[in-house]
Structure formats: structure tokens, C-alpha cells
Amino acid sequence: MPSTLEFLNHSSGPKSIRSSPTRIDIQKSLIKPPLWNASRDPLTSGIVLSLVKNPRAFWALWTTLLFLVLVWGVFWTNELYDLGWRAYGNRPRLQEGLIGILTFPFLHSDFDHLWNNTATFFVLNLLLFYFYHQIAGRIWMLLYLLSGGFLWSFAEGGNHIGASGLIYGLAAFLFVSGLIRRHRILLRVSLAVVFLYGGMVWWMLPIEEHISWEGHLSGAGAGLLLAILFQNKGPRPETFESDVETPDEEMPEWWRRMEAHKRHGEDHPNPLSPDPLSPLWHKTPTQSGGIRYRVIHEQDPQRKDRPTDPEIDQNRNAETPLDPNSQEAE
């Protein structure tokens, strides 16, 4: 008597529907997992393709992750081996604290301090290297040195550690540079920085004792200074639509007539010269004080709405009475 599995295999007909996986299939899937398929993971594949096709995005992400790997590596190495590296922070106005100008961005007090700086630095550094890729390397190095140098020169005492000074420099540069460059995309970057990190401005004040507000203020000052010095380098300013003179064809009819009349007056200072946009007859005083209408036959051939001579005579006789004493009146 055939087993249940053999009976199903012989009597099920065409194998159009795959049955549930057997024990052999499950073992094969556990031993050799299926390879990654881009069609089954569109989000990851889209990110990978965008990085491959866009060198700016790859450059921005690579530089950002490189710094973060170094910072996290220093933190966990110091924690695991208890090396006491936090003593090499930025100590203002002390000769032994000069080394802290270079080391203090890589040192953090605890995991929360490291994580907060990591999240903020990741976004701001990506914005810098993506939108200012021409000058991002120079800006980053100058922010790194100037933020520490200003802190060592102007702060009073303490041992300052953390990458927050560099972060404030990035935020200040992105915000101010986007405002003064007259560039629509960079202006949107400035608004995004304000929307995401506008509350950081309060930490440039001495609110809490253990917060290095001098480091924040030094970094922001460095970013402001570099934004002004490098405003003519990097992304070039755009020309807004409001700065471009609109062609006459797109202006209202009354505006085009006024501009044409003004140009005609500049080109023909003689008031008796034919004006293509003036009325079709001019009033000229006569010797007896009456008014004589002189019909202008020099018509603009491009203007189709100009009345004909019979219409001029009809309008003249119906609307304007003439002086009977005038010898030139008809």
C-alpha cells in the first residue's frame, strides 16, 4: 500500500501549484540562504543605485561616516581599556591644552553625549559635502581648526570635550551661507537647518554649568566668519525670475502702450512728429482762436485696430463743434 506522500504525488495531476515546503527544502534554505535580490528590496537597491550614480552623494556619505567611525572608535577604545583620554581635551589658555584643539572633537563624556552629537553631525555634514562639494573640504578643515582655536583663546578654564563646537560651526555656515548667496536651493537648506536645529541657539548661552557654551559660541563664530569669507566661492548665485525684465509681450496692454509711448518720446522730441500710439488727430490752435483738426495719415501698418479716414471725419463732426469764426474750419 503506497504511503500518503506517494499517493499525493501520483494523483495530484499537473504541478501548477507548488505545495508547502518539505523537510528537504527547509534544510536547503537553512544551509544555503537565497542571494539578495534587488527586485525584492527596492528601498535598499534605490539607495545603492543613487550612491553609485551620484558621486556627490557618495562623497558626502563617505566623509561623514569616516569621521563618525573615528569618533566612535576613540570612544569605545577609551571605555574598554580605560585609557583616560578625556584628560586631553581643550583647556583654554594653557600650554598643555593646545593639543586639545585637535583632540577635543573626538572625545565625549558618555554614550548620550556621543549619540546626540552623532545624529546632528550626520545630517549637517551631509548637507555641507553635498551642496557645497566644491569647497566642503576646506570649510570642514577650517571649522575644525578655528572652532578649537577660538575656544582655546577666549574661554575661561575647564576641560572642553565633544564635537559640538564643530557641529555649531556647520550649522552657522549652512544657515548664513544660504542667506547671502542668493541661491534658491541653498536658501532651502538654510530653512531646513533652522527648522531642525533652531533650538541650538539657546545652548550658546550659559544656561547649564556642565555645558560648554563657549565651545558652541566659538564654533558658531567660525561658521559665520567662513560663510562671509567664502560667499563668492563654491556654488554660484542664481538669477531669480523677479530680477529678469519681463518681455513686453507678457506685460498688460496698458503697460506696453505706455512704454512704447515713452520710447517714442525719447526717439522723437518734436511734438508734431507722427506717433504710432497717439490719437489719430491733433488739435492745433488757429489764428482766430478756433481749433483745427489735422488728420494724421502716417499710420502704423502693424496696428490693425486704427480707424479709417471716414470714421475720423464722422467722429470729428459728431463730437467736436468748431468755431464758426475760424477761417480754417470746414
Buried (B, 14 or more C-beta within 10 A) or exposed (E): EEEEEEEEEEEEEEEEEEEEEEEEEEEEEEEEEEEEEEEEEEEEBEEEEEBEEEEEBEBBBEBBEEBBEEBBEBBEEBEEEEEEBBEBBBBBEEEEBBEBBEBBBBBBEEEEBBEBBBEBBBBBBBBBBBBBBEBBBBBBEBBBEBBBBBBBEEBEEBBBBBBBBBBBBBBBBBBBBBBBBBBEEBBEBBBBBBEBBEEBBEBBEEEEEEBBBBBBBBBBBBBBBBBEEBBEEBBEEBEEEEEEEEEEEEBEEEEBEEEBBEEBEEEEEEEEEBBBBBEBBBEEEBEEEBBBBEEBEEBEEEEEEEEEEEEBBEBBEEEEEBBEEBEBBE
